[in-house]
C-alpha cells in the first residue's frame, strides 16, 4: 500500500470521527472456553488457539502460553503500526523484524513467594530495520509507532480493569 492509498482509505474515517467522536469508540472482545486438562480455547477470529500452562508452571508445552500471546500481540500491533507509520511518512522499509521478550518470575503466579510479582517485570521490544532512512526519520518512525500502537500504549498506560461473574446452573 502506498501513502496516498492509506490516506484515501483513512480520510473518510478521520472526517467521520472528527464530526462524531462517539463513532470512534469501539469495543473489541475475545472469547474463550476452558478445555481438557488445564487449558482454554480462545477464538481469535481467524483460528482457534488453545492456551495452557507454560512448562515452567507445569504445562506440557503443547499449548500456547498466554504470556507468549501477550508478547505476540505486542509484536503484531507494533509491526502493523510501524508499517502504517512508515507508509504514511514515505519511509521505505525493505524489511523489518520485531522481537519482544519479557521477564517473568513464575514464583508469583504459582503462589510460591508472596513478594514475587504476578506478571511481567520488564518487557523489551526491538525493531530490526532494513532501510536507508535517516536517524531523524527513524526516531520519528519509532516515536510515532510507540504513540499509535494500541497494545504498547495499553501496557504503558494501564487501563481500568474489572472482573464480573455470571453463574449458570444453580
Order of alpha helices (4+ residues) and beta strands (2+ residues): alpha-beta-beta-beta-beta-alpha-beta-alpha-beta-alpha-alpha
